[in-house]
Amino acid sequence: MTALSSTDSIKSRAVRWLTAAVLFVYWCAMATGTHVPVPPKVTEGFWDKGLHGSAYAGLMFLAAVCWSMYRRPTWRALLAIAAACSCYGIVDELLQIPVGRDCDFFDWVADSIGVTGGLAAFVGAQYVWRFVTGAEPDHSPATSNMAD
């Protein structure tokens, strides 16, 4: 093993760790933000469903990036991640009841729409990355059919 490959390995591990840490911090911030009793005036002037959608789009995107650091992001894997994020949205809504916040079905719908947007953003970013870098296609969603 050369010094260069050893350094590359260390950088690769650092990037993987950093990606996982960013996902963890983001998820903790989301969970905290949705479970702290907030007076209604805090969200005044904001479209609540937009906040839900954008938060879950970010969660899905970061989860997909994190997954892609460890394994190939096939359609099957990405759809499983999307389902997990959407299911977390249900749990998140239900766990807001004990802290005096509303459990709203349409908040979960916005969460799921956001998950779909995050998935689309990830696949689009992957396609652009491959186009810009000239990387050979693998079996990632941006370059494969739905059979994967």
Buried (B, 14 or more C-beta within 10 A) or exposed (E): EEEEEEEEEEEEEEEEEEBBEEBEEBBEEBBEEBBEEEEEEEEEEEEEBEBBBBBBBBBBBBBBBBBBBEEEBBBEBBEEBBEBBBBBBBEBBEBBEEEEBEEBEEBBBBBBBBBBBBBEBBBEBBBEEBEEEEEEEEEBBBBBEEEB
